Amino acid sequence: MAEPASVDAPRPARVVHAVVGPAPSLAAAVAAVADPRAGCVATFLGVVRDHDHGRSVRRLEYSAHPSATDRLRALAQEVAEAEGLVAIAVQHATGDLAIGDIAVVAAVAAEHRAQAFAACHLLVDRLKAEVPIWKHQLFADGDDEWVGVP
């Protein structure tokens, strides 16, 4: 007969939110990962800046492949396997974004800060490299550029 699981037995982290779509919210992500087991919540907030490579940016448009949310959820599940993690929330915006708008939000709750910071960093780096999201930059001089298109 199997012994009952201890209250202190490690459990995999919950992926509470993983979406590619409009209106990411830092407050919502932090609230979603709240858990009494967590001693730290590390966050990342990606904001649309007014320049890129010395050029003035007017606004951005993000579009995504229909599989992007599924890929982001799978990626978050992989990151969630790390020891000490409690919960993950991540969202990448789509649509038109103005300077100062939020493009990416990630919140990782963990038992300790080093675990949370490392997982948040990994999550954002892998999101940028692996999730099929494309950025269309519109510059002040009327020119434009696509970033992340295969």
C-alpha positions as CSV (number, residue, x, y, z in Angstrom):
1,M,0.0,0.0,0.0
2,A,1.3,3.4,-0.9
3,E,2.1,5.9,1.8
4,P,0.0,9.0,1.9
5,A,1.7,12.1,0.4
6,S,3.3,14.5,2.8
7,V,2.0,18.0,2.9
8,D,5.6,19.1,2.3
9,A,6.1,16.8,-0.7
10,P,7.1,18.8,-3.8
11,R,4.4,19.4,-6.2
12,P,4.9,20.6,-9.8
13,A,4.2,24.3,-10.3
14,R,0.8,25.3,-11.6
15,V,0.6,27.2,-14.9
16,V,-2.3,29.4,-14.0
17,H,-2.3,31.6,-17.1
18,A,-0.5,31.3,-20.5
19,V,-2.1,33.3,-23.2
20,V,-1.1,35.1,-26.4
21,G,-3.7,37.8,-26.8
22,P,-4.6,41.4,-25.9
23,A,-4.3,43.3,-22.7
24,P,-1.7,41.7,-20.5
25,S,-1.9,42.9,-16.9
26,L,0.9,42.7,-14.3
27,A,-1.5,43.0,-11.4
28,A,-3.6,40.1,-12.8
29,A,-0.5,37.9,-13.3
30,V,0.8,38.6,-9.8
31,A,-2.6,37.9,-8.3
32,A,-2.9,34.6,-10.3
33,V,0.3,33.2,-8.9
34,A,-0.3,34.1,-5.3
35,D,0.3,31.1,-3.1
36,P,1.2,30.7,0.6
37,R,4.1,28.3,-0.4
38,A,5.8,31.1,-2.3
39,G,8.5,33.2,-0.7
40,C,9.1,35.2,-3.9
41,V,7.2,36.4,-7.0
42,A,9.6,37.5,-9.7
43,T,8.0,39.5,-12.5
44,F,8.9,40.7,-16.0
45,L,7.1,43.6,-17.7
46,G,8.0,44.2,-21.4
47,V,7.0,47.7,-22.5
48,V,6.9,49.2,-25.9
49,R,9.8,51.6,-26.2
50,D,10.1,54.7,-28.5
51,H,13.2,53.6,-30.3
52,D,15.0,50.6,-31.8
53,H,18.5,50.5,-33.2
54,G,18.7,54.3,-33.2
55,R,15.4,54.7,-35.0
56,S,12.3,56.4,-33.6
57,V,9.4,54.0,-33.2
58,R,5.8,55.3,-33.5
59,R,4.0,52.1,-32.6
60,L,4.0,48.3,-32.9
61,E,1.6,45.7,-34.2
62,Y,1.9,42.1,-32.9
63,S,0.4,39.1,-34.6
64,A,0.7,35.4,-33.8
65,H,0.2,32.0,-35.3
66,P,-3.0,30.3,-34.2
67,S,-0.8,27.8,-32.3
68,A,1.0,30.5,-30.3
69,T,-1.1,30.1,-27.1
70,D,-0.7,26.3,-27.1
71,R,3.1,26.7,-27.6
72,L,3.3,29.2,-24.8
73,R,1.4,27.0,-22.5
74,A,3.7,24.0,-23.3
75,L,6.7,26.2,-22.8
76,A,5.4,27.4,-19.4
77,Q,4.7,23.8,-18.4
78,E,8.3,22.8,-19.2
79,V,9.7,25.8,-17.2
80,A,7.3,24.8,-14.3
81,E,9.2,21.5,-13.8
82,A,12.1,23.3,-12.1
83,E,12.5,22.6,-8.4
84,G,10.9,25.1,-6.0
85,L,8.5,26.7,-8.4
86,V,4.9,27.2,-7.3
87,A,3.0,29.0,-10.1
88,I,3.5,30.7,-13.4
89,A,1.5,33.3,-15.3
90,V,2.6,34.6,-18.7
91,Q,1.0,36.6,-21.5
92,H,2.2,38.2,-24.7
93,A,0.1,40.9,-26.3
94,T,-1.3,40.9,-29.8
95,G,-2.7,43.8,-31.8
96,D,-1.8,47.4,-32.0
97,L,0.4,48.8,-29.2
98,A,1.4,52.4,-28.5
99,I,4.6,53.6,-26.8
100,G,4.4,52.6,-23.1
101,D,1.9,49.8,-23.6
102,I,2.6,46.4,-22.1
103,A,3.7,43.8,-24.6
104,V,4.7,40.9,-22.2
105,V,3.9,40.0,-18.6
106,A,5.4,37.1,-16.7
107,A,5.1,36.3,-13.0
108,V,6.8,33.3,-11.4
109,A,6.1,32.3,-7.8
110,A,8.7,30.2,-6.1
111,E,9.9,29.1,-2.7
112,H,13.0,31.2,-3.0
113,R,14.0,34.3,-5.0
114,A,16.9,32.6,-7.0
115,Q,14.4,30.0,-8.3
116,A,11.8,32.6,-9.2
117,F,14.3,35.0,-11.0
118,A,16.0,32.1,-12.9
119,A,12.6,30.7,-14.1
120,C,11.2,34.1,-15.0
121,H,14.4,34.8,-17.1
122,L,14.2,31.5,-18.8
123,L,10.5,31.8,-19.5
124,V,10.9,35.2,-21.2
125,D,13.9,34.2,-23.2
126,R,12.2,31.0,-24.5
127,L,9.0,32.9,-25.2
128,K,10.9,35.3,-27.4
129,A,12.8,32.5,-29.2
130,E,10.1,29.8,-29.5
131,V,6.6,31.2,-29.6
132,P,5.4,32.2,-33.1
133,I,4.7,35.9,-32.5
134,W,5.7,38.5,-35.0
135,K,6.4,42.2,-34.4
136,H,5.7,44.9,-37.0
137,Q,7.5,48.0,-36.0
138,L,6.2,51.3,-37.5
139,F,8.9,54.0,-37.5
140,A,8.4,57.8,-37.2
141,D,9.9,58.3,-40.7
142,G,7.2,56.2,-42.3
143,D,9.3,53.1,-42.7
144,D,8.4,49.8,-41.1
145,E,10.1,46.5,-40.2
146,W,8.9,42.9,-39.4
147,V,10.8,41.2,-36.5
148,G,10.7,37.5,-35.8
149,V,9.2,36.4,-39.1
150,P,10.7,33.1,-40.3
